[in-house]
């Protein structure tokens, strides 16, 4: 697997990396609080940590839903996280002209699942030279990602991560096929499992997205067991009152206990892979 440098951390197979933070930036105070708490937790557990939050959620279910503080204010807050807490940061972009601006602050760019086939967006992200985390669209198979990879790699950027977040067949639900993780690993890049967006119920609350966070932990365990290198997990102090994606976000107070169990799964699987056992 190719090792990817994101800020001051290496994404490799020595320990799974965690990308985490609130779905959308609600306030500077909220972001700094979550980022600091997550840094403390992951530092204690020895998990490489990248902070994530969005300056704009451009694909909300309702036109009246909160989208975020916008590009300039959002990047200002993310820069504060990066500078004061010395934590790498990532955010998603939705338009090609946002790539170069965001790249002045963040350590990695993220391509939303619905936009992973947008050539101009992929090329613009690649041309910044930053690592690019590409979420596999809900309507694509793992093998369909080969063309997506090519668009970035042939734009002279081989710093790619591939992210699984489930497939949709309509009816306000997502299904996670773990074989997608296995197939995407064959491309040689780190594979990310988005444990919280995978439990979404898109449009399930009519004017907002629903979800069920009780499935986050078991799906994350399964993903690590089949070979995921990175976990993506949105966390919030009070998900039930969050301004975006509340039903599928993990409660901040529950993150540490969950990660302790996930570490055990990761180490157990890697131990089996590295040793031969006779029964």
C-alpha positions as CSV (number, residue, x, y, z in Angstrom):
1,X,0.0,0.0,0.0
2,X,1.2,3.5,-0.9
3,X,2.0,5.6,2.2
4,X,0.3,9.0,2.1
5,X,1.6,12.0,4.1
6,X,-1.2,14.2,5.4
7,X,0.3,17.1,7.3
8,X,2.5,15.7,10.0
9,X,1.1,12.1,9.9
10,X,1.7,9.1,7.7
11,X,-1.3,7.1,6.6
12,X,0.1,3.5,6.6
13,X,-0.7,0.1,8.1
14,X,1.1,0.6,11.4
15,X,-2.3,1.7,13.0
16,X,-5.5,2.8,11.4
17,X,-5.8,6.6,10.9
18,X,-9.0,8.4,12.1
19,X,-10.6,11.2,10.2
20,X,-13.1,12.8,12.5
21,X,-15.0,15.9,13.4
22,X,-18.5,17.5,13.2
23,X,-20.3,17.2,9.9
24,X,-20.4,20.9,9.3
25,X,-18.8,23.9,11.1
26,X,-21.5,25.2,13.4
27,X,-19.3,27.7,15.3
28,X,-15.6,28.3,16.1
29,X,-16.1,27.3,19.7
30,X,-17.7,24.0,18.8
31,X,-15.0,23.1,16.3
32,X,-12.2,23.9,18.7
33,X,-13.8,22.0,21.5
34,X,-14.4,18.8,19.4
35,X,-10.9,19.0,17.8
36,X,-9.1,19.4,21.1
37,X,-11.1,16.6,22.7
38,X,-10.5,14.3,19.7
39,X,-6.8,15.1,19.7
40,X,-6.6,14.2,23.4
41,X,-8.4,10.9,22.9
42,X,-6.5,9.8,19.9
43,X,-3.2,10.9,21.4
44,X,-3.8,8.8,24.4
45,X,-4.8,5.8,22.3
46,X,-1.9,6.2,19.7
47,X,-4.2,6.7,16.8
48,X,-3.1,9.1,14.0
49,X,-5.8,11.8,13.8
50,X,-7.0,14.2,11.0
51,X,-9.7,16.7,11.8
52,X,-12.6,17.1,9.4
53,X,-15.4,19.5,9.1
54,X,-17.2,21.2,6.2
55,X,-17.4,24.9,5.5
56,X,-20.4,24.2,3.2
57,X,-22.8,21.3,2.8
58,X,-23.9,21.9,-0.7
59,X,-26.1,18.9,-1.1
60,X,-28.5,19.2,1.8
61,X,-31.9,17.6,1.4
62,X,-33.8,20.8,1.9
63,X,-33.0,24.2,0.4
64,X,-33.8,25.6,3.9
65,X,-31.2,23.5,5.7
66,X,-28.1,25.0,7.3
67,X,-25.1,24.7,5.0
68,X,-22.2,26.2,7.0
69,X,-20.3,29.4,7.4
70,X,-19.0,29.5,3.9
71,X,-15.6,29.2,2.3
72,X,-13.6,32.1,3.8
73,X,-14.9,31.9,7.4
74,X,-14.8,28.1,7.4
75,X,-11.2,28.1,6.3
76,X,-10.3,30.6,8.9
77,X,-11.7,28.3,11.6
78,X,-9.9,25.2,10.1
79,X,-6.7,27.1,10.1
80,X,-7.1,27.9,13.8
81,X,-7.5,24.1,14.4
82,X,-4.4,23.4,12.4
83,X,-2.2,26.1,13.9
84,X,-3.3,26.0,17.6
85,X,-3.7,22.3,18.0
86,X,-1.1,21.2,15.4
87,X,-3.6,18.7,13.9
88,X,-3.9,18.1,10.1
89,X,-7.2,19.2,8.7
90,X,-9.3,18.1,5.7
91,X,-12.5,19.6,4.2
92,X,-14.6,18.8,1.2
93,X,-14.9,20.9,-1.9
94,X,-17.8,21.1,-4.3
95,X,-16.5,23.4,-7.1
96,X,-13.3,23.4,-9.0
97,X,-12.4,27.0,-8.1
98,X,-12.6,26.1,-4.4
99,X,-9.6,23.7,-4.7
100,X,-6.7,26.1,-4.8
101,X,-8.2,28.4,-2.2
102,X,-8.8,25.5,0.3
103,X,-5.4,24.1,-0.4
104,X,-3.8,27.2,1.1
105,X,-5.1,26.0,4.5
106,X,-6.0,22.3,4.6
107,X,-3.7,19.3,4.4
108,X,-6.0,17.1,2.3
109,X,-9.0,17.7,0.0
110,X,-12.1,15.6,0.0
111,X,-14.3,14.9,-2.9
112,X,-18.0,14.3,-2.0
113,X,-19.5,11.0,-3.1
114,X,-22.1,12.6,-5.4
115,X,-19.3,14.5,-7.2
116,X,-16.6,11.8,-7.6
117,X,-17.1,11.6,-11.4
118,X,-16.8,15.4,-11.9
119,X,-13.7,15.6,-14.0
120,X,-13.0,19.4,-13.5
121,X,-13.3,19.0,-9.7
122,X,-11.0,16.0,-9.6
123,X,-8.4,17.6,-11.8
124,X,-8.4,20.9,-9.8
125,X,-8.0,19.0,-6.6
126,X,-5.1,16.9,-8.0
127,X,-3.3,20.0,-9.3
128,X,-3.0,21.4,-5.8
129,X,-0.6,18.6,-5.0
130,X,-2.4,17.8,-1.8
131,X,-3.6,14.3,-0.9
132,X,-7.2,13.7,-2.2
133,X,-9.7,11.6,-0.4
134,X,-12.3,10.5,-3.0
135,X,-15.5,9.1,-1.7
136,X,-17.0,6.4,-3.9
137,X,-20.4,7.4,-5.1
138,X,-23.4,5.6,-3.8
139,X,-24.2,4.5,-7.3
140,X,-20.8,3.1,-8.2
141,X,-19.0,-0.2,-7.7
142,X,-15.4,-0.4,-6.5
143,X,-14.3,-1.3,-10.0
144,X,-15.9,1.9,-11.3
145,X,-13.4,3.8,-9.3
146,X,-10.6,3.0,-11.7
147,X,-11.6,5.8,-14.0
148,X,-11.9,8.2,-11.1
149,X,-8.3,7.3,-10.0
150,X,-7.0,7.8,-13.5
151,X,-8.3,11.3,-13.6
152,X,-6.3,12.3,-10.5
153,X,-3.2,10.2,-11.2
154,X,-2.9,11.5,-14.8
155,X,-3.1,15.0,-13.3
156,X,0.3,14.3,-11.7
157,X,-1.0,13.5,-8.3
158,X,-0.6,10.0,-6.9
159,X,-1.6,10.9,-3.3
160,X,-5.0,9.3,-3.4
161,X,-7.3,7.8,-0.7
162,X,-10.4,5.8,-1.7
163,X,-13.4,6.0,0.6
164,X,-16.3,3.6,0.9
165,X,-19.7,4.9,2.2
166,X,-22.3,2.4,1.1
167,X,-24.5,2.0,-1.9
168,X,-28.0,3.1,-2.4
169,X,-30.9,1.4,-4.1
170,X,-33.4,4.1,-3.3
171,X,-36.0,3.8,-0.6
172,X,-34.0,6.0,1.8
173,X,-31.4,3.5,2.8
174,X,-27.7,2.6,2.2
175,X,-26.2,-0.9,2.1
176,X,-22.5,-1.5,2.8
177,X,-20.8,-4.2,0.7
178,X,-17.5,-5.0,2.4
179,X,-16.2,-6.5,-0.8
180,X,-15.9,-3.0,-2.1
181,X,-13.1,-2.4,0.4
182,X,-11.3,-5.5,-0.7
183,X,-11.6,-4.5,-4.3
184,X,-10.5,-0.9,-3.8
185,X,-7.4,-2.0,-1.9
186,X,-6.2,-3.8,-5.1
187,X,-5.5,-0.3,-6.5
188,X,-2.7,0.1,-4.0
189,X,-4.0,3.2,-2.2
190,X,-5.1,3.6,1.4
191,X,-8.8,2.7,1.8
192,X,-11.1,4.7,4.0
193,X,-14.3,3.5,5.5
194,X,-16.9,6.2,6.3
195,X,-18.6,4.6,9.3
196,X,-21.1,7.4,9.9
197,X,-22.3,8.3,6.4
198,X,-22.7,4.6,5.8
199,X,-25.6,4.4,8.3
200,X,-27.5,7.4,6.8
201,X,-31.0,7.1,5.5
202,X,-30.8,9.8,2.8
203,X,-33.9,12.0,2.8
204,X,-35.3,9.6,5.4
205,X,-36.9,12.4,7.4
206,X,-38.5,13.9,4.3
207,X,-36.8,17.3,4.6
208,X,-33.6,16.0,6.2
209,X,-31.4,12.9,6.2
210,X,-32.1,10.2,8.8
211,X,-29.8,7.5,10.1
212,X,-29.0,5.1,12.9
213,X,-25.8,5.6,14.8
214,X,-26.1,2.3,16.7
215,X,-24.7,0.6,13.5
216,X,-21.5,2.7,13.4
217,X,-19.4,0.5,15.7
218,X,-20.3,-2.9,14.2
219,X,-19.7,-1.6,10.7
220,X,-16.4,0.0,11.6
221,X,-15.3,-3.3,13.2
222,X,-16.2,-5.2,10.1
223,X,-14.4,-2.7,7.8
224,X,-11.2,-2.9,9.9
225,X,-11.5,-6.7,9.8
226,X,-11.5,-6.8,6.0
227,X,-8.6,-4.4,5.6
228,X,-9.7,-0.7,5.9
229,X,-6.7,1.5,6.6
230,X,-8.6,4.6,7.7
231,X,-11.8,5.2,9.5
232,X,-13.9,8.3,8.8
233,X,-16.3,9.2,11.6
234,X,-18.3,12.3,12.2
235,X,-18.6,13.2,15.9
236,X,-20.6,15.8,17.8
237,X,-21.2,16.8,21.5
238,X,-25.0,16.6,21.0
239,X,-25.9,14.8,17.8
240,X,-29.6,14.9,18.4
241,X,-29.4,18.7,18.1
242,X,-26.8,19.0,15.4
243,X,-27.4,21.2,12.4
244,X,-26.4,18.5,9.9
245,X,-26.3,14.7,9.9
246,X,-27.3,14.4,13.6
247,X,-28.9,10.9,13.4
248,X,-25.7,9.2,12.2
249,X,-23.0,11.1,14.1
250,X,-21.3,9.6,17.1
251,X,-21.6,11.2,20.5
252,X,-18.3,12.7,21.5
253,X,-18.6,11.2,25.0
254,X,-18.8,7.7,23.4
255,X,-15.9,8.0,21.0
256,X,-13.1,6.9,23.3
257,X,-14.8,3.6,24.4
258,X,-15.6,2.8,20.8
259,X,-12.0,3.4,19.6
260,X,-10.6,1.2,22.3
261,X,-12.7,-1.7,20.9
262,X,-11.8,-0.8,17.3
263,X,-8.1,-0.9,18.2
264,X,-8.5,-4.5,19.5
265,X,-10.1,-5.6,16.2
266,X,-7.4,-3.9,14.1
267,X,-4.6,-5.5,16.1
268,X,-6.2,-8.9,16.2
269,X,-6.7,-9.0,12.5
270,X,-3.1,-7.7,11.7
271,X,-1.7,-10.2,14.2
272,X,-3.4,-13.1,12.3
273,X,-2.2,-11.7,9.0
274,X,1.4,-11.6,10.2
275,X,1.7,-15.0,11.8
276,X,0.9,-18.6,10.9
277,X,-1.1,-20.6,13.2
278,X,-1.7,-24.4,13.3
279,X,-5.0,-25.7,14.5
